[in-house]
Amino acid sequence: MLKRILLFALVGIIAVMLTLTMTKPERPAHYDAVKGLALKTVDHELIGNPVTAEYAALGTMTALNKIDEYLQRNLIIREHTFYNSGVLIYKDYFIPVSIGVMGKVYLTVSEDDMKRVIEKPEIKQLLDLKKHLKR
């Protein structure tokens, strides 16, 4: 009887391990999740600025392009046996921003954290709407 219980437990553990290994999300899922949070943060920043819809659309498109460029260079996906994690390089620090397990990506940063990354001088310069509005 004890052998059956141990065998059943062993088969269950192996099944869980295989499930975790086979259901890790792909790299683009992390990229999309972090990009979505960054765009949501930019949109909230735009809400506070008195700009017309045309300038808001221009700002959002500019932000989308710059966020894509930034994430392409600075988002690293680390593969582990049962999960994967997204790490963002920021001021020589590695900040964990996402964890992928069971086919889903969970963000480990908030909008406030993302706002600090977006306010990095070279990104803020690219996203600065006031510069576009003066033209």
C-alpha positions in Angstrom: 0.0 0.0 0.0 2.8 2.4 0.9 4.5 1.7 -2.5 1.3 2.6 -4.3 1.0 5.9 -2.4 4.7 6.7 -3.1 4.3 5.8 -6.8 1.1 7.9 -7.1 2.9 10.9 -5.5 5.9 10.4 -7.8 3.7 10.3 -10.9 1.8 13.4 -9.6 5.0 15.3 -9.0 6.3 14.4 -12.5 3.0 15.5 -14.1 3.2 18.8 -12.3 6.8 19.3 -13.4 6.0 18.5 -17.0 3.0 20.8 -17.0 5.0 23.7 -15.6 7.8 23.1 -18.1 5.6 22.8 -21.1 3.3 25.8 -20.3 5.9 28.5 -19.9 4.8 31.6 -21.9 6.8 32.6 -24.9 9.1 35.6 -25.0 6.7 37.9 -26.8 4.1 37.5 -24.0 6.5 39.2 -21.6 7.3 41.9 -24.1 3.6 42.6 -24.7 2.8 42.6 -21.0 5.5 45.1 -20.2 4.8 47.2 -23.2 1.1 47.3 -22.3 1.9 48.6 -18.8 4.3 51.2 -20.2 1.6 52.4 -22.7 -1.0 52.5 -19.9 1.4 54.7 -17.9 2.0 57.0 -20.8 -1.7 57.3 -21.4 -2.2 58.3 -17.7 0.5 60.9 -18.1 -1.3 62.3 -21.2 -4.6 62.6 -19.4 -3.0 65.2 -17.1 -1.8 67.4 -20.0 -4.2 69.7 -21.8 -3.6 68.6 -25.3 -5.9 68.1 -28.3 -6.8 64.6 -29.5 -4.5 65.0 -32.5 -1.5 65.8 -30.3 -2.4 63.0 -27.9 -2.5 60.5 -30.8 0.8 61.8 -32.0 2.3 61.5 -28.5 0.9 58.0 -28.1 2.4 56.9 -31.4 5.7 58.5 -30.6 5.7 56.8 -27.2 4.8 53.5 -28.7 7.8 53.6 -31.0 10.2 54.8 -28.3 8.9 52.2 -25.8 9.4 49.5 -28.5 13.0 50.6 -29.1 13.7 50.7 -25.4 12.2 47.3 -24.6 14.0 45.7 -27.6 17.3 46.8 -26.1 16.7 46.5 -22.4 14.2 43.7 -21.7 15.9 40.4 -21.1 13.9 37.2 -20.7 15.6 34.6 -18.5 14.6 31.0 -19.0 14.3 28.7 -16.0 13.2 25.1 -15.9 9.6 25.7 -14.6 9.1 29.4 -15.3 10.7 32.4 -17.1 11.2 35.9 -15.9 11.5 39.3 -17.6 14.2 41.6 -16.4 14.6 45.2 -17.4 18.0 46.9 -17.4 17.7 50.3 -15.8 20.6 52.5 -14.7 23.0 49.5 -14.5 20.4 47.6 -12.3 18.5 44.5 -13.2 14.8 45.0 -12.3 12.5 41.9 -12.4 9.4 43.1 -14.2 7.5 39.9 -15.1 7.2 36.3 -14.2 5.7 33.7 -16.7 4.2 30.5 -15.4 1.4 28.2 -16.5 1.0 30.2 -19.8 0.4 33.6 -18.1 2.7 36.5 -17.5 2.4 38.3 -14.2 3.9 41.8 -13.8 6.0 42.5 -10.8 6.1 46.3 -11.2 3.4 48.9 -10.8 2.6 52.0 -12.9 4.6 54.1 -10.5 7.7 51.9 -11.0 7.2 52.1 -14.8 6.8 55.9 -14.5 10.2 56.1 -13.0 11.7 54.1 -15.9 9.9 56.3 -18.4 11.2 59.4 -16.7 14.8 58.3 -17.4 16.3 61.4 -19.1 16.9 59.9 -22.6 13.4 58.4 -22.7 11.7 61.5 -21.3 13.4 63.6 -23.9 12.0 61.4 -26.6 8.5 61.4 -25.1 8.3 65.0 -24.2 5.0 66.3 -25.6 5.7 69.9 -24.9 8.5 69.8 -27.5 6.1 68.5 -30.1 3.5 71.1 -29.2 5.8 74.0 -29.7 6.3 73.2 -33.4 
